[in-house]
Amino acid sequence: MPSISEVKKHDNANDCWVIVNNKIYDVTEFLPEHPGGQKIILKFAGKDCTKKFEQIHPPDTLDKYLAPEKYLGEVEQNSDEEDEGEEEEEEELDEEEKQRLELIERKPPLSQIYNLNDFEYVASKVMEKQAWAYYSSGCDDEITLRENHFAYQRIFFKPRVLRNVTNIDFSTEILGFKSSVPFYVTATALGKLGHPDGEKCLTRACFKENVIQMVPTLSSCSFQEIVDERNKEKDQTQFFQLYVNSDRKITQKIVENCEKNNIKALFITVDAPQLGRREKDMRSKYTLDASNIQNDVEEDEGIDRSQGAARAISSFIDTGLNWEDIKWFKKITKLPIILKGIQCVDDALLAIEYGVEGIVLSNHGGRQLEFARSSIEVLADLMPILKQKKLDKKIEIFIDGGVRRASDILKAIALGAKGVGIGRPFLYAMSAYGDDGVVKAMRILKDELTMNMRLLGVNTVGELNENYLDLLNLHNRFSSGDQLFQQVYEPLKLPAFKPK
Ligand SMILES: Cc1cc2c(cc1C)[n+](S(=O)(=O)[O-])c1c(=O)[nH]c(=O)nc-1n2C[C@H](O)[C@H](O)[C@H](O)COP(=O)(O)O
């Protein structure tokens, strides 16, 4: 068993050992293949990188992807030396980091959190910079990111009164599976950036509140950890979000593993042949500056490693995915297939033609194509056409993006959505307050649903339809403003008066 001092000797690009969970690995040959670039590994060459590693990767990653002989055994236990890896992390505490740690101590109590935006605010103050950047970022100027939320504010209600609204029931079925609410926790990657338990925290809260969870391909926890976290006694419903791998054998194995683990539906993400340019994520220095790594590693040509966490973890995604692949999926699995990331009427009609069970109208939370329209707007276009073609009962339609209030959820249901996916709010609640935060976020939405339905004049979500909505203004988008342009724009000058 090598000692820490032995491990320390292997600290460069030509001879690189790291420690993860007390296990030593020789990653020298793996360096050039690491999707996240060599720098992030070389920062921990000869050291313990467990903390950083586990934020991004499921614990079984190295055992899964490295040849067995690269595992060099456990660290000799009685090594009296402390490993610097974590220590160095401590030393680097800059002013901002010190302030963040101090704010964690002064965090508002959960009892002071009244809505989902409160979670976002607290998370923005207490999360590590890189984590906040990754979760909050949208693509380019984040116009679509903001439009996702603004679009809901252009829809007003036409409430009905003098109806007995004593017994409110917002439960529903999603793809035939019971759900206490018409929303689900959508797939968002890298849960451990926000919380040490990552996606397992969401699993536990979903069980407590009987909310369906969509398990992401790019989770920090391993798939097995997440499905094993489900409540044993109750048949807790989980869906799986699939990024299709260029190597279809890998994808087929993942789908078979989903079936083996009682996953109830497959949400194939179709809006990300390449992940968007999320500049907050890129700027958060996911891949570290070369300056603090003394090594002769040349930056790899080709992939621009400075693309933040997103690009670093997604190089496997198949840019060649196309409609013909749907036939292949229908051959290899009996699971209901839902296409996540449909963004126009024509593709929704194609999805029905290809016989999928559902679609998610989504622009990936504004993280993919800038100027993609909000999903609520696409839904408003789509439903009248489906009804006219008598296709509205052929598939279940979900939407996600920018949902922050129960009123947003009710607008989507009234327009014909079967359910609504919510992403960032549950990440922020998890990052700031753990399990209790996520449960509280779900309960806030349930309280808001009860109030809004009562004031709308409906007892169940089944009663909702577009007659409760005023859509007049929905398509009158205003631009929420290009922040960068506004910051750099130099206003015109007016003629100067002659000096006195
Ligand atoms: C916030 C967030 C969203 C991600 C997400 C990661 C984060 C941090 N990631 S990403 O790394 O590729 O971008 C995924 C993902 O793994 N797969 C996916 O289908 N959607 C991904 N999405 C999109 C997500 O499923 C919803 O479409 C989006 O979050 C809905 O918008 P709100 O966050 O405003 O609710």
The ligand as an SDF file (V2000), in Angstrom:
LIG
                    3D

 35 37  0  0  0  0  0  0  0  0999 V2000
  -30.6660   24.1900  -14.2540 C   0  0  0  0  0  0  0  0  0  0  0  0
  -30.1580   23.0250  -15.0420 C   0  0  0  0  0  0  0  0  0  0  0  0
  -30.9470   22.4930  -16.0530 C   0  0  0  0  0  0  0  0  0  0  0  0
  -30.5020   21.3990  -16.7860 C   0  0  0  0  0  0  0  0  0  0  0  0
  -29.2260   20.8420  -16.5110 C   0  0  0  0  0  0  0  0  0  0  0  0
  -28.4270   21.3510  -15.4930 C   0  0  0  0  0  0  0  0  0  0  0  0
  -28.8960   22.4520  -14.7650 C   0  0  0  0  0  0  0  0  0  0  0  0
  -28.0400   23.0010  -13.6720 C   0  0  0  0  0  0  0  0  0  0  0  0
  -28.7600   19.8230  -17.3380 N   0  0  0  0  0  0  0  0  0  0  0  0
  -27.3820   20.1820  -18.1840 S   0  0  0  0  0  0  0  0  0  0  0  0
  -26.2970   20.1480  -17.2470 O   0  0  0  0  0  0  0  0  0  0  0  0
  -27.2400   19.2380  -19.2590 O   0  0  0  0  0  0  0  0  0  0  0  0
  -27.6300   21.5110  -18.7550 O   0  0  0  0  0  0  0  0  0  0  0  0
  -29.6710   19.0130  -17.9170 C   0  0  0  0  0  0  0  0  0  0  0  0
  -29.3830   17.6680  -18.2970 C   0  0  0  0  0  0  0  0  0  0  0  0
  -28.3720   17.0910  -17.8980 O   0  0  0  0  0  0  0  0  0  0  0  0
  -30.2910   17.0330  -19.0870 N   0  0  0  0  0  0  0  0  0  0  0  0
  -31.4770   17.6290  -19.4900 C   0  0  0  0  0  0  0  0  0  0  0  0
  -32.2630   17.0240  -20.2200 O   0  0  0  0  0  0  0  0  0  0  0  0
  -31.8080   18.8820  -19.0750 N   0  0  0  0  0  0  0  0  0  0  0  0
  -30.9460   19.5610  -18.2720 C   0  0  0  0  0  0  0  0  0  0  0  0
  -31.3040   20.7750  -17.7540 N   0  0  0  0  0  0  0  0  0  0  0  0
  -32.6000   21.3990  -18.1660 C   0  0  0  0  0  0  0  0  0  0  0  0
  -33.7150   20.9920  -17.1870 C   0  0  0  0  0  0  0  0  0  0  0  0
  -34.0780   19.6390  -17.3700 O   0  0  0  0  0  0  0  0  0  0  0  0
  -34.9660   21.8340  -17.4190 C   0  0  0  0  0  0  0  0  0  0  0  0
  -35.2900   21.8130  -18.7930 O   0  0  0  0  0  0  0  0  0  0  0  0
  -34.7660   23.2710  -16.9320 C   0  0  0  0  0  0  0  0  0  0  0  0
  -34.0360   23.2850  -15.7420 O   0  0  0  0  0  0  0  0  0  0  0  0
  -36.1270   23.8950  -16.6610 C   0  0  0  0  0  0  0  0  0  0  0  0
  -35.9350   25.2400  -16.3440 O   0  0  0  0  0  0  0  0  0  0  0  0
  -35.9010   25.7820  -14.8290 P   0  0  0  0  0  0  0  0  0  0  0  0
  -34.5460   25.4530  -14.3040 O   0  0  0  0  0  0  0  0  0  0  0  0
  -36.1370   27.2550  -15.0080 O   0  0  0  0  0  0  0  0  0  0  0  0
  -37.0120   25.1050  -14.0660 O   0  0  0  0  0  0  0  0  0  0  0  0
  1  2  1  0
  2  3  1  0
  2  7  2  0
  3  4  2  0
  4  5  1  0
  4 22  1  0
  5  6  2  0
  5  9  1  0
  6  7  1  0
  7  8  1  0
  9 10  1  0
  9 14  2  0
 10 11  2  0
 10 12  2  0
 10 13  1  0
 14 15  1  0
 14 21  1  0
 15 16  2  0
 15 17  1  0
 17 18  1  0
 18 19  2  0
 18 20  1  0
 20 21  2  0
 21 22  1  0
 22 23  1  0
 23 24  1  0
 24 25  1  0
 24 26  1  0
 26 27  1  0
 26 28  1  0
 28 29  1  0
 28 30  1  0
 30 31  1  0
 31 32  1  0
 32 33  2  0
 32 34  1  0
 32 35  1  0
M  CHG  2   9   1  13  -1
M  END
$$$$
